[in-house]
């Protein structure tokens, strides 16, 4: 049933899954309970996520709880073929690295043919295809989980237009997910991928971070720590449906120690550009014209449209692969511009991108696993809307993460509890 690139990579994939599992104690504790309680018995779970070792441990955790798993990737470049081969011996896997656009969407359709009761998405392509091409199947879908800011934006737009037909848990909006994945995970993995693909020094470079949401903050924070001069670009309008306005994020970026300016100003100053907005063409044709020779462009947003790659190609007289995932476009005026990973998600595009650190994804995928369980138990009471992660689940993952490090927070005393609930006494 599965379709992967090379079955002979199975043993290599098993080793990768074993290493990840050894270093994901939060999911291990959840898996132990799932194995005993079997909350997903008889339920098919359809998945479209970056298929690499940490995701594999999540899928094994859901399977341990009784789920029947069918999974594809959520990006044509981010599948670890060895992990896919190993997982294909346990569940239905439709993914390989370097897929064409047609192959990518065909694999998602293969997942849909498994008639999933619950979906787990990273970017929204699976649930969106169900709505657009297979709407009759939605009657049997209990709900879904969405992992990314980009996907949540899409799904909220669908909900506002009255087009969303099933309840969705915005896993991305869990506070622990913001911390684990978006800030600390992206903060390390994006820079790791750029350094791996180019073997260039970060210190002393002027790096333009476009977008100062949770991902942008994490990336900028790590860049400053490595000695880069960081420019942050933000918009005046709130285009990402977050509570903070662009003015708030710009002010925060300034007070965090970054330069803050428009993309028009920053275009001529940067050595490296990193997009992290969840929006379209934030680096475009008129920006390319202002850039210095051999600037590096990288995208840390989910979809490959944050950088206007089509315009870059149209403006170029030639392109040449310098190293894997690194292509130099030579503009018609002679200027060279370097693009990483085809403008796709740089920290997960193989071979230079390996995703977030294992410990980070342990926490993020723990949120995911508990939300799938929540849907399995509570979907009958949920309307077709986008819901935040229940606060008790969010807090439980943070508690488990601390417990895995041997940390137990002290409890407030009865006197302290009484004090914060009283209003008469102020001294």
SEVO-847917 format. One record per residue: residue in three letters; x, y, z of N, C-alpha, C, O in turn. Coordinates in steps of 0.1 Angstrom, whole numbers, plus 2048, in hexadecimal, padded with zeros to 3 digits. Layout:
REM SEVO-847917
ALAXYZXYZXYZXYZ/...
This chain:
REM SEVO-847917
UNK8087F480080080080080980D8008058167F9/UNK81480C80881C81880982481B7FC8258127F3/UNK8288277FA83082B7EF83B8347F38398407F7/UNK84782F7F48538377F985E8357EE85D82E7E5/UNK86983C7F087483C7E687C8307E687F82A7DB/UNK88082B7F288A8207F28888177FF88C81C80A/UNK88280C7FE87F80380988C7FE81088C7FB81C/UNK8977FE8088A37F980E8A98028198B27FE820/UNK8A480E81A8A88178248A28158328A481D83B/UNK89A80A83389280883F89A80784C89680D856/UNK8A680084B8AE7FF8578B380C85C8B480F868/UNK8B88148528BD8228568B182A85C8B4831866/UNK8A582985789A83085C89682B86A893833873/UNK89881E86D89581987A89E81F88489B822890/UNK8AB8208808B58268898B283488D8B3838898/UNK8AE83C8828AA84A88589E84B88E89E853897/UNK89484288C88884389488C83F8A28868448AC/UNK8958358A48998318B18A083C8B989D83E8C5/UNK8A98438B28B084E8B88A68598BC8A785E8C8/UNK89D85D8B48938678B788B8628C388986A8CC/UNK8868568C387E8518CE8858518DB87F8548E5/UNK89284F8DB89A84F8E789A85D8EE89B85E8FA/UNK8988678E589A8758EA88C87D8EA88C8898E9/UNK8818758EA87487B8EA86C8768F686286F8F4/UNK87087990286A87390E85B878911854870917/UNK85788390C84A88890E84087F90683687A90B/UNK84487D8F983B8748F183C8658F683285E8F5/UNK8478618FC84885490183E85290D83884790E/UNK83D85C91583385B92082585A91B81C853920/UNK82286291181586290B81285590480784F904/UNK81C8508FD81B8438F681883890080F82F8FD/UNK81E83890B81C82D91580D82D91980782291B/UNK80783991B7F983A91F7F08359137E682E915/UNK7F483A9077EC8368FB7EC8278F97E18218F5/UNK7F78208FB7F88128F97EE80B9037E9800900/UNK7EC81090F7E380A9197D580E9167CC805917/UNK7D281A9127C481F9117BE81D9037B281C901/UNK7C781D8F87C281B8EA7B78258E67AC8208E3/UNK7BA8328E77AF83C8E47AB83D8D67A18438D2/UNK7B38378CD7B08388BE7AC82B8B87AD82A8AB/UNK7A88218BF7A48148BA7998168AF78F81C8B2/UNK79C8118A379281289979281F89178A820888/UNK79B82889579B83588E7A78368847B2832887/UNK7A483B8787AF83D86E7B384C8707AA855870/UNK7C084E8707C585C8717CE85F8647D7858861/UNK7C986985D7D186D8517DA8788547D688285B/UNK7E687784F7F18818537F78878477FA87F83D/UNK7FA89484780289A83D80C8A38458098AF848/UNK81889E8478228A584F8308A384983189A840/UNK83A8AA84E8488A884A84B89A84F84C89885B/UNK84E89084685088384A85F88184D86787D844/UNK86388385987188085E87087986B865876870/UNK87B87887287C86F87E87387388986D86A88F/UNK87288088C86988489785B88289485387D89D/UNK85788588884988388484687488583B870889/UNK85086B88184E85D88284B858890842850892/UNK85185E89A84E85A8A884085E8AB8398578B3/UNK83B86A8A782E86E8A98248648A381B85F8A9/UNK82786089681E85689081E849897813842898/UNK82984489C82A8388A38228398B181C8308B5/UNK8228458B781B8488C380C8468C18058408C9/UNK80784D8B67F984B8B37F583D8AF7EB8388B3/UNK7FE8368A87FB8288A57FB8208B17F38168B2/UNK8038238BB80381B8C77F681D8CF7F28148D6/UNK7EF8288CC7E282A8D27D68248CA7CB8268CD/UNK7DA81C8C07CF8158B87CC81B8AB7C38168A4/UNK7D28268A77CF82D89A7D482688E7DF82088F/UNK7CD8268837D18218767D782D86F7CF83686B/UNK7E482D86C7EA8398677EC8388587F182E852/UNK7E98438517ED8458437F38538427EC85D845/UNK7FF85483C80686183D80D86483081285B829/UNK80D87182D81587782281D88282781C886833/UNK82588881F82D8948238248A08218198A081B/UNK8298AC8278228B882582B8C281D8288CE81C/UNK8358BD81783F8C580F8478BB80684B8B180B/UNK8488BE7F984F8B57F085E8B27F38638A87EE/UNK8648BA7FC8738B97FE8768B480B8828B180E/UNK86D8B18158708B082386F8A182887189F834/UNK86D89881F86C88A82487A88482688388581D/UNK87C87D83188887583388586782E87D860833/UNK88B86482388785781C88A84B824883841823/UNK89484B82D89784083588C83E840887833842/UNK88884984687D84885087084484986983C84F/UNK86D84983D86184583686183683385782F834/UNK86D83182F86E82282D86B81A839864810839/UNK87181F84586F81785186081885585A80E859/UNK85A82385584C82585884381D84F838818854/UNK84681B84383E81483983C80683D8337FF837/UNK8458008458437F384A8397F28558347E7858/UNK8357FD85B82C7FD86681E803862814800869/UNK81E80C85881281485581281884681C815840/UNK80881E84180782283380E83083280A83A837/UNK81983082A82183C82882283F819825836811/UNK81E84C81581F85080782885D807822868807/UNK83585B80683D86780684B863802850858805/UNK85286C7FB86086B7F88668797F585E8827F2/UNK87387A7F68798877F487988B7E587B8827DD/UNK8788987E387989C7D586D89A7CC86E8977C0/UNK86189A7D28558977CB8528A37C18558AE7C4/UNK84C8A07B68468AA7AE8398AF7B48348A97BE/UNK8348BA7B08288BF7B581C8B57B38148B37BC/UNK81C8AF7A88118A57A58138997AE8098947B4/UNK81F8947B18218897BA81D88C7C88178847CF/UNK8218987CC81E89D7D980F89C7DC80A8967E6/UNK8078A27D37F88A27D57F28947D47E88917DA/UNK7F888C7CB7F387E7CA7F58767D67EC86E7DA/UNK8008797DD8028727EA7F88767F57F386E7FD/UNK7F58837F57EA8887FE7DD8817FB7D587D804/UNK7DA87F7EE7CE8787EA7CE86A7EF7C48647F2/UNK7DA8647EF7DB8567F47D78558027D184B807/UNK7DB85F80A7D78608187C88618197C285B822/UNK7C286A8117B486C8127AC85F80E7A185D814/UNK7B28568067AB84A8027AA84080E7A383780E/UNK7B28438197B183B8257A583F82D7A3839838/UNK79D84982979184D83079485183E78F84B848/UNK79D85B8417A185F84E79586485678D86C851/UNK79486086378B86686C79087287378987B876/UNK79D8738747A487F87A7B08828717B787986C/UNK7B288F86E7BD8938667C889A86F7C48A1878/UNK7D489986B7DF8A08717E78A78667ED8A085E/UNK7E78B48667EC8BC85B7F78C585F7F88C986A/UNK8008C885580B8D285780A8DB84B8118D9841/UNK8028E584C8008EE8407F28EE83A7EE8F7833/UNK7EA8E483E7DC8E483A7D98DD82D7CD8DD829/UNK7E38D88267E08D28187D68C68197CE8C5810/UNK7D88BE8237CF8B28247C08B68267B88B181F/UNK7BE8BE8307B08C28337AA8CA82879E8CA825/UNK7B38D28227AE8DB8177AA8D280B7A08D5804/UNK7B28C88087AE8BF7FC7A18B87FF7998B67F6/UNK7A08B480C7938AD80F7878B680D77D8B2807/UNK7898C381077E8CC80E77B8CF7FF7708D17FB/UNK7868D17F87858D57EA7828CA7E077B8CC7D6/UNK7878BE7E27868B37D977D8A77DD7788A07D5/UNK77C8A67EB77589A7F076C89E7FB76C899806/UNK7638A87F975B8AD8037518A380974E8A4815/UNK74D89980274488F80774A88781274388281B/UNK75888681275E87E81C75F88582A76287F834/UNK75C89282A75D89A83675389684075489884C/UNK74889083C73D88C84574388184F73D88085A/UNK74D87A84B75387085475F87485B76586D863/UNK76488185977088686076C88C86D76389586D/UNK77188887876E88D88577589A88876F8A288F/UNK78089D8827878AA8847958A888079A89E87B/UNK79D8B38817AB8B387E7B38BC8877AE8C488E/UNK7C08BA8857CA8C288D7D38C98827D78C3878/UNK7D78D58857DF8DD87C7EB8E28847EA8E888F/UNK7F78E087E8048E188580A8EF8838128F388B/UNK8078F687880E90287480690F8757FA90F874/UNK80D91A8768079288758009298677F592E867/UNK80792585D80292784F7F591F84E7EB924849/UNK7F49138537E890A8527DD91085A7D1910855/UNK7E09158667D591B86E7CF9278677C3929867/UNK7D892F8617D393B8597C993784F7BE93C84D/UNK7CD92C8477C492783C7B79228427AC92583C/UNK7B791B84D7AB9158527A291F85979691E858/UNK7A892985F7A093486479993C85978D94085B/UNK79F93D84E79994484378D93C83E78394183A/UNK78F92E83D78492583977992684376D92783E/UNK77C92784F77192785A76993485875D934859/UNK77193F85776A94C85576194D849757954849/UNK76594683F75D94583275193B83374A939829/UNK75093483E74692A84074991D838740915835/UNK75691B83475990F82C75F9048347618F982E/UNK7639068407698FB84875E8F284D7548F7854/UNK75F8E584B7548DC84E7578D285974F8CB85D/UNK7638D385F7678CB86A76E8D38757748DD871/UNK76E8CF8817768D688C7858D488A7898C9887/UNK78C8DE88C79B8DE88B7A18E389879D8ED89D/UNK7AB8DC89D7B38E08A87BF8E78A37C78E189C/UNK7C18F48A77CD8FC8A27D88F88AC7DB9008B5/UNK7DE8ED8A97EA8E88B27F48F38B27FB8F58BC/UNK7F68FA8A78009048A67FE90F8B08089158B5/UNK7F29118B57EF91D8BE7F19198CC7EF9228D5/UNK7F590D8CF7F890A8DD8059128E280E9138DA/UNK8049178EE81091F8F281C9178F382791C8EF/UNK81B90A8F78279028F882C8FF8EA8388FE8E8/UNK8238FE8E08288FC8D282F9088CD83A9078C7/UNK82A9148D08329218CC8409208D284A9238CB/UNK84191C8DF84E91C8E58579118DF8629138DA/UNK8529048DF85A8F98DB85E8FB8CC86A8FB8C9/UNK8548FC8C48568FA8B585A9078AE8649088A8/UNK8519118B085391D8A885F9268AC86792A8A4/UNK8609288B986B9308BE8789298BF88292C8B8/UNK87991E8C78869188CA88990E8BF89590D8BB/UNK8809078B98838FD8AF8879048A289290189D/UNK87F90E89D88391589188F91D89389891E88A/UNK89092389F89C92B8A28A99248A08B392A89B/UNK8A99178A38B690F8A08B69098928C090A88B/UNK8AB90388E8AB8FA8828AD9028758B38FE86C/UNK8A790E8758A89178698B691B8678BC91A85C/UNK8BD91F8718CB9238708D491786D8DD918866/UNK8D190C8748D99008718D88FC8628E28F985C/UNK8CC8FD85C8CB8F984E8D29038458D88FE83B/UNK8D19108488D991A83F8E89188408EF918836/UNK8EC91584D8FB91384E8FF90684890A906842/UNK8F78FC8498FA8EF8438FB8F08349048EA82D/UNK8F18F782E8F08F881F8FB9018199008FE80E/UNK90090A82190A91481B91891382192191781B/UNK91990D82D92590D83592B91B83793791C837/UNK92292583992793283A92593784991C932850/UNK92D94184D92C94685A92094F85C91D957853/UNK91A94E86790E95786A91396487190E96F86D/UNK91D96387992296F88092797A87692E97786C/UNK92398687892799187091E99486491F99E85D/UNK91598A86190C98C85690099585A8FC995866/UNK8FB99C8518EE9A38538E399A84E8E2997842/UNK8DA9968578D098C8548C29938558BF999860/UNK8BA99284B8AD99884B8A398D84E8A1984846/UNK89B98F85989198585D88398C85988099685F/UNK87C98685086F98C84C86498585386197A851/UNK85E98D85C85398786585998587386397F875/UNK85298B87D85698988B84B98389484898789F/UNK84697888E83D97089684696789F85296A8A1/UNK84195C8A38489538AC85594D8A585F94C8AB/UNK85394989885F94489186994F88F87594D891/UNK86595A88A86E96588887696989488296C894/UNK86F96A89F87596D8AC8809638B088B9678B4/UNK87D9568AE88794C8B189394C8A989E94B8AD/UNK89194E89C89C94F8928A495B8958B195A896/UNK89E9678978A697389A8AE9728A78B99778A8/UNK8A796C8B18AE96A8BE8BB9628BC8C69668C2/UNK8BA9578B58C694E8B38D19558AA8DD9548AD/UNK8CC95D8A08D59648988DD96E89F8E996F89E/UNK8D69768A88DE9808B08E89798B98F397E8BB/UNK8E496D8BF8EE9668C78FA9618C090495E8C6/UNK8F895F8B290495A8AA90C9668A491596389C/UNK9089728A791097D8A390C98489691398C890/UNK8FF9818928FA9888868F49958898F0998895/UNK8F499E87F8ED9AB8808DF9A887B8DE9A486F/UNK8D49A98838C79A487F8BE9B087B8BC9B9884/UNK8B89B086F8AE9B986C8A09B286B8A09A7866/UNK8969B88718899B28718809BA8688809C6869/UNK8789B386086E9BA8578619B585C85E9AA85D/UNK8589BF85E84A9BC8628419C585A8459CE854/UNK8349C185A82A9C88538229D185D8209CD869/UNK81C9DC8598149E48628079DD8648019DF86F/UNK8029D685B7F59CF85C7F79C28638019BB861/UNK7EC9BD86A7ED9B08707E79A68667DB9A4864/UNK7F099F85E7EC9968547EC9878587E897F850/UNK7F19848647F29768687E89728737E9967878/UNK7DE97A8757D397787E7D797488C7D196D894/UNK7E39798907E797889E7E29848A67DE98E8A0/UNK7E39838B37DE98E8BC7E799A8BB7E29A58BC/UNK7F49988B97FD9A38B77FB9AA8AA7F99A38A0/UNK7FC9B78AA7FC9BE89D80A9BF8988149BC89F/UNK80B9C388B8199C58858219CF88D82D9CE88E/UNK81A9D98928219E489A8269DE8A78319E18AB/UNK81E9D58AE8239CE8BA8309C68B783A9C78BE/UNK82F9BE8AC83A9B58A98479BE8A58529BA8A8/UNK8459C989D8509D189A8569D78A68639D88A7/UNK84E9DB8B08539E18BC85B9D78C48669DA8CA/UNK8559CB8C585C9C08CC86A9BD8C68749BB8CD/UNK86A9BD8B88769BA8B18819C48B488D9C18B6/UNK87D9D18B58869DC8B888B9DA8C68979DB8C8/UNK8839D88D08879D78DE88F9CA8E08969C98EA/UNK88D9C08D88969B48D98A49B68D48AC9AE8D6/UNK8A69C28CD8B49C58C98B69C38BA8C29C38B6/UNK8AC9C38B28AD9C28A48AB9D089D8A59D98A3/UNK8B09D18918AC9DD88989F9D988389C9CD880/UNK8969E38818899E187C8879EB8708899F7872/UNK8839E68658819EE8598789E784F8749DC851/UNK8759EE84486D9E883A8759DF8318829E0831/UNK86F9D68298769CE82087D9D68158889D2811/UNK8779E181187E9EA80788B9EF80C8959EF804/UNK88C9F28198999F781F8A29EB8218AE9EC81E/UNK89D9E08268A69D582A8AB9CD81E8B69C781F/UNK8A49CE8128A99C68068B79C98028BE9C07FE/UNK8BB9D58048C99D98008D39D680A8DF9D8808/UNK8CF9D28168D89D18218DC9C38258E79C082B/UNK8D39B98228D59AC8288DF9A38208E19A5814/UNK8E699A8288EE9908228E69838218E897B817/UNK8DD98182A8D497582B8C697A82E8C4983836/UNK8BC9748278AE9788298A796B82D8A8961826/UNK89F96C83889796083C88996583E88696E846/UNK88095E83687196283786A95984186D94D842/UNK86195F84985A95785384D95E85684A961862/UNK84596084C83896784D82C95F84B821963851/UNK82C95484482094D84081895583680C951833/UNK81E95E82F81796682481F96581782995E816/UNK81A96C80D81E96A7FF8279757FA8249817FD/UNK8329727F383B97B7EC83F9877F583E9927F1/UNK84398480184998E80A85799280685B99D809/UNK85D98A7FE86998E7F686698C7E78639817E3/UNK8669977E08619977D286A99D7C88769A17CC/UNK86599F7BC86D9A47B18759B17B48819B17B1/UNK86E9BB7B98759C77BB87F9C77C68889CF7C7/UNK87E9BD7CF8889BB7DA8959B57D48A09B97D8/UNK8939AB7CB89F9A57C58A89AF7BE8B49AE7BF/UNK8A29B97B88AA9C27B18B39CB7BA8BD9D07B5/UNK8AF9CC7C68B79D47D08C19CD7D78CA9D37DE/UNK8C19BF7D68CA9B77DF8D89B77DA8DB9BA7CF/UNK8E19B47E48EF9B37E18F39A67DA8EA99D7D9/UNK8FF9A67D590499A7CE90498E7D790998F7E3/UNK8FF9837D38FF9767DA8F99767E78FE9707F1/UNK8EE97D7E98E697C7F58E096E7F58DE9687EB/UNK8DD96A8018D795C8038C895E8088C5965811/UNK8BF9578018B19588048AC94A8098AF940803/UNK8A694B8158A193E81B89394182088F94C825/UNK88B93682087D93782587B92E83187E922830/UNK87593483C87292C84786392B84985E926854/UNK85B93083F84D92E84084892183985091B832/UNK83C91D83B83891083783890E82783E905822/UNK83291882083191781283C91E80B842927810/UNK83E91A7FE84991F7F684692C7EE84B92E7E3/UNK83C9347F38399407EC83C94D7F38399577EF/UNK84394B7FF84795880685295F7FE85296C7FE/UNK85B9587F786495E7EE85E95C7E085A9517DC/UNK85E9677D88589667CB8629607C18699667B9/UNK8629527C286C94B7BA86994C7AB87294C7A3/UNK85D94C7A785994E79985F95A79386595A788/UNK85E96579A86497279587397179587A97678B/UNK87996B79F88896979F88C96179389696578C/UNK88595778F88994F78488795777788F95676E/UNK87C95E77687996676A88497176888797575D/UNK8899767738939817728A197C76F8AA98476D/UNK8A396F76F8B096976F8B49647618AB95F759/UNK8C096575D8C59607508CA9527518CA94A747/UNK8CD94D75E8D19407608D093C76F8CF945777/UNK8D092F7728D192B7808DA91F7808DB917777/UNK8E191D78C8EA91278D8EA90D79B8EB9157A5/UNK8E990079D8EA8FA7AA8F98FA7AF9028F57A9/UNK8FB9017BA9099037BF90C8F77C89178F17C7/UNK9028F47D19038E87DA8F58E37DC8EB8EA7D8/UNK8F38D77E18E58D37E48DD8DD7EB8E18E27F6/UNK8D18E07E68C88EA7EC8CD8F97EB8C79027F1/UNK8D78FB7E38DC9097E18DE90C7D28E79067CC/UNK8D59157CD8D69187BF8D89277BD8D29307C4/UNK8E292B7B48E59397B18DD93D7A58DF93679A/UNK8D59477A68CE94D79B8D69597968D996279E/UNK8D995978A8E19657848D796E77D8D296A772/UNK8D49797838CB98277D8D098876F8DC98776D/UNK8C798D7678CB99275A8D499E75B8DB9A1752/UNK8D59A57678DE9B07698EC9AB76E8F59B3771/UNK8ED99D7708FA9987748FA99478390398D787/UNK8F199978B8F19977998EE98879C8E5982796/UNK8F59837A68F29757AB8E99757B88EC97D7C1/UNK8DF96D7B88D796B7C48D695C7C78D39547BE/UNK8D99587D38D994A7D88CC9477DE8C894E7E8/UNK8C593C7DA8B99387DF8BB92A7E68C09217DF/UNK8B69297F28B791C7F98AA9147F889F9197F9/UNK8AB9077F58A08FD7F68949017ED8898FE7F1/UNK8979077E288C90B7D88829157DE8779177D9/UNK88691B7E987D9247F087391D7F986A9237FF/UNK8759107FB86D90880487390881287D90F815/UNK86C90281B86F90282987D8FE82C8808F282B/UNK88690782F89590582E8998FB8398A28F3837/UNK8938FB8448988F284F8938E484E8978DC856/UNK88B8E18448878D384288A8CD8358878C2832/UNK88F8D682C8938D181E8A08C981F8AA8CE822/UNK89F8BC81B8AB8B481A8B48B880F8AF8BD805/UNK8C18B68108C88AF81C8CD8B98278D18B4831/UNK8CC8C68258D28CF82E8C88D283A8CD8D5845/UNK8BB8D08398B28D28448AE8C584A8AA8BB844/UNK8AE8C58588AB8B985F89F8BC86989C8B4872/UNK8998C886888D8CB8708928CF87E89E8D1881/UNK8888D188788B8D68948928CB89C8918BF899/UNK8998CF8A68A08C58AF8968BB8B588A8BF8B7/UNK89A8AF8B88928A48BD88A8A98C987E8A68CA/UNK8918AF8D388A8B28DF87F8BC8DD8758BC8E4/UNK8818C58D38778CF8D086A8C98CB85F8CB8D0/UNK86C8BF8C28608B98BC85A8AF8C584E8AB8C3/UNK8618AA8CF85B8A28DA84F8AA8E08448A58E2/UNK8528B78E38478BF8E983C8C28E08308C18E3/UNK8408C68D38368CA8CA82D8BE8C68208C08C5/UNK8338B38C482B8A78C08238A18CC81989A8CA/UNK8278A48D881F8A08E38128A88E38078A28E6/UNK8138B58E08068BD8DE7FE8B78D37F28B58D5/UNK8048B38C87FD8AD8BD7F68A08C17EA89E8BE/UNK7FD8988C87F788B8CC7EB88C8D57E18868D4/UNK7EC8958DF7E18988E87D589E8E27CA89C8E6/UNK7D88A68D77CD8AC8D07C58A28C77B98A38C6/UNK7CD8998C27C688E8BA7BD8868C47B28828C0/UNK7C28838D07BA87C8DA7AE8848DD7A387F8DF/UNK7B08918DF7A489A8E379A8998D878E8998DB/UNK79E89A8CB7948998C078D88B8C178188B8BF/UNK7948818C378E8738C37838728CE77A86B8CC/UNK7858798D977C8788E47718838E47668818EA/UNK77488E8DD76B89A8DF7658A08D375E8AA8D3/UNK76889A8C77648A08BA7548A28B97508AB8B3/UNK74D8998C073E89A8BF7398A78C472E8AC8C1/UNK7408AD8CD73C8BA8D47428C68CD73F8D18D2/UNK7498C58C37508D08BC7498D48AF7468CB8A7/UNK7488E18AD7428E68A074E8E78967598E789A/UNK74A8E98897558EB87F75B8F9880758902879/UNK7658FA88976C90688C77B90388E77E8F788F/UNK78390D88F79190C89379290E8A278E9198A7/UNK7979058AA7989068B87A69068BD7AF9008B7/UNK7A990E8C77B690E8CD7B79018D57AD8FA8D9/UNK7C38FD8D87C68F18E07C18F38EE7C38FE8F4/UNK7B98EA8F47B48EC9027C08EF90B7CA8E890A/UNK7BE8F89147C98FD91C7CE8F29257DA8F3928/UNK7C68E99297CB8DE9327D48D592B7DE8D0931/UNK7D28D391E7DB8CB9167E88D29147F38CC915/UNK7E78DF9117F38E790F7FC8E791B8088E591A/UNK7F68E99267FD8E99338038DC93780E8DB93C/UNK7FC8D19338018C493680D8C192F8168BA934/UNK80E8C592281B8C391B8268CA9218318C5922/UNK8248D792582F8DE92B8338D793883F8D793B/UNK82A8D294082D8CB94C8358BE94983F8BC950/UNK8318B793F8388AB93B8468AE9368508A6939/UNK8488B992F8558BD92A85E8C093686A8BC936/UNK8598C79408618CA94C8658BD9538708BB958/UNK85B8B595585D8A895C86789F95586F89895C/UNK8688A094887289894088089D94388A896942/UNK8818AA94888E8B094C8908AF95B89A8B4960/UNK8888A89628898A69708858B297888A8B4983/UNK87D8BB9728798C797886A8C797D8618C3975/UNK8688CA98985A8CB98E8588D99958608DC99E/UNK84F8E099084D8EE9958468ED9A383E8E49A5/UNK84A8F69AC8438F69B98358FB9B88329049B0/UNK82D8F69C181F8FA9C181D9069CA8259079D4/UNK81490F9C781191A9D080C9159DD80590B9DE/UNK80F91D9E880991A9F57FB91E9F67F69269EE/UNK7F39189FF7E591CA017E492BA037DB9319FE/UNK7ED931A0A7ED93FA0D7EF947A007E89519FE/UNK7F89439F77FA9499EA7ED9489E17EA9529DA/UNK7E793C9E17DB93A9D97D09449DE7C994A9D6/UNK7CF9459EB7C494E9F17C795C9EE7BE9649EB/UNK7D49609EE7D896E9EC7D59739DE7CF97E9DC/UNK7D796A9D37D596F9C67C696F9C27C29759B8/UNK7BE9689CB7AF9689C87A89729D079C9749CE/UNK7AF9799D97A89839E17A99919DB7B39949D4/UNK7A099A9DE7A09A79D87A09B29E37A39BD9E0/UNK79D9AE9F079C9B89FA7AA9BD9FE7AC9C9A01/UNK7B39B3A007C09B6A067CB9B99FC7CD9B19F3/UNK7D19C49FD7DB9C89F37E99C89F97F39CB9F1/UNK7EB9C5A057F89C5A0B7FC9B8A118079B6A17/
